[in-house]
Amino acid sequence: MTQVIAQLEAIYKKPLDDMDEEELLTAVEAWDDEDNFLPIINLMDELPIYYRSPLLLMEQARACINLYWQNKTADNIPYLHKALQIYKDVEPFIAPDEKQWHYHVGYVYFYLNDPINAQKHLSYSQDYKDEHELLAKINHALTKNISTHEADLGGQGGIEYVLEDFFNTLGHHAPKVQLSFNPPASEDEINAFEARLGLNLPDNFRTLYRIFNGQKFGVRFSNKNTLHRFLNLEEIEMVKQQYIKKLCQEYGDDWQNIRLPRTNVVFGDHIKNRLYHHAWLPIAMSEEDPDNLDEMSLLCLDLDPNTEGQIGQPIAVHFDELPEFYHVLSCYPSLQSLFYQLVHDMDSDRLIYDEEALCLIEKDPTPTKQKSDTYFYTHAEKQALERYITDTFGAIDDVFHEIISVDIECSIYVIKPTDAQPYYTLITGGMGAYQMNTPDINTPSRAELIIRVPVDWDLTSNKEKDYWPIRWLKNLARQPLHQDSHLASGHTLTTYTLADTNFEGLLLLEADNQYDNIACTMLSDDKFILFYQLIPLYRQELQYKLDHGLMSLMQKLEQAGIPYPPVVDSHRPNVCADYQPKDETLSVFDGLFWTFDHVVYDELSDFYEAVYNRNNELDNPLLQFDPLQILFDNSCVYVMYEAYLEFGEDLHEHEFLENPHILTNKYDDHPQAVSIISKICSDTNGQMGALELLHKVHNSLANKRIGERVFFEGFYKIGVINDDDEDVPVLTILLGS
């Protein structure tokens, strides 16, 4: 028996023959998290051949690559050849368009100095990871007639070649921005700057300022956070002084000894925990006026990194008056990567020149709706998430991985009960890789979800009474992608009856961290993650919240002594057991999920297919919904709802305003919330059916903004009016938020 297999058998307390692939993958992941790659390679070589599945073999190949990456020496080149052979061996089991496989093969060819084959495979993988950077380096190797290794080094200061690309790309996409850069600083100017600072400037800083000395004052490079404008040498000194002055004003003279919460220093093993450090050189900033630092962000080169960092690494510093919202993070692996990303963003139209702003602006993100795309965290982001979860909620004891992820790669982290926390905590890991389509910039667009269950809950069971918390974590993690929508604090969702309970809905609330503040963290420069906890509700509680608001419900829960943080308790009292809705409900829609969006369905059959598919995705078979059920013996009904309008131009012929004078004037181009009455008439037999009503209301709302309340929760009959001697029902829509 080999040492590696003996170690596995000791861990699992059973022989190798009794272990399944999932257990082996768990062990591999544990070694990988510790950057201990040799045991992974040895294990695969020592396993019996019938154990060597394509999935396990690809893990071995990845370990070979990582081992080389740890130490790029000639002695480790054989590991690249071994990885390449493994990838060729598993190729028959891989789909021709499998991006991950092509990326890794192209990566190996790149470091084996085979630019042609590397280019072929990296072009196939299409933005799977950092192909744009490797493809640009391949182009440097081919055009400059140098090896891929030399291209990888990047020329003088590691950034000479990419800065050539940067200025050529600027000239093509934004020539006016290109002209805003100052001429290079002279060697004497750079040396004098170095002497004044009393620091040894790294080669990448020197090369950067040999190419350009910041931008002209009063112009902007982009609207990207920390990259509004590049600073010249004199401004670097001025901004440092002003920033330190601001820190003294807000944090006192002892600001240098203040330490941020560990989770606010993203990649803290790379960056020292400080509000600011004299060896952080700001090369760009988020405001033109250095006196206005209240919401200042700086892009700095770090000349005094932490143990795992590199001298000259770019870091982002986000100022805030409160330490819990002050962030310092490693935003790019290197200055070289930063400029490669800017080039890629311009070439792919993610950064476009705006004639009004006179700078590059980030194109409004449009969520990708192709279900074939998979959203996932990078390895560094995943590590940052796990560190935050451990520091905030407790040590991660287990991870439920998905075998196949076709849209969002969403694991479930398990934190076991302790004396301080006598319950299981389940947390999604991956939902935040997708940016939700939020209604405004103030609503967080990335999130993870939490639910807590009692100590006697069987997390290993596949029975629905045990599995529903995990099912709903996964369902809700994907809902924003599938429905082009978002989730936020205070949202409620009808779930139909949760197995073995009397709960029929879920409430989302912001979770707390260990300091009783909102649980949130920066995983990278563009991924701010907020954590929401799920609270099961009884039907009456759900209805009470929708009728009276979140705070009224929370007050009732508190008065009833319901413990906080909330733990699933199927026997807890219903705090609204006697609540009677003030309006008449149309129960046929109970348990039906739908989200109002901007899609117009011309045919009733197409609409029913969309409703069916939506509910099927959420494991809701619609057993109680009869689409043909007759609601009223009337040919028409009136339906009331709110939407945001400017002049009324979005009203259909069958709609009118409850207050017709509210939009007679223009209000600074800001849409107003108005109450609309819609006359919905049947196309069939003079009777209004359930599906037809929902279909017509959906199409009426499709051209309007209705704010955050986009989740359909039912209709209520609020009365009748006499219209042409006929009593016509008047309904209002119940929308979840």
Disulfide bonds with the S-S distance in Angstrom:
Cys636-Cys681 2.21
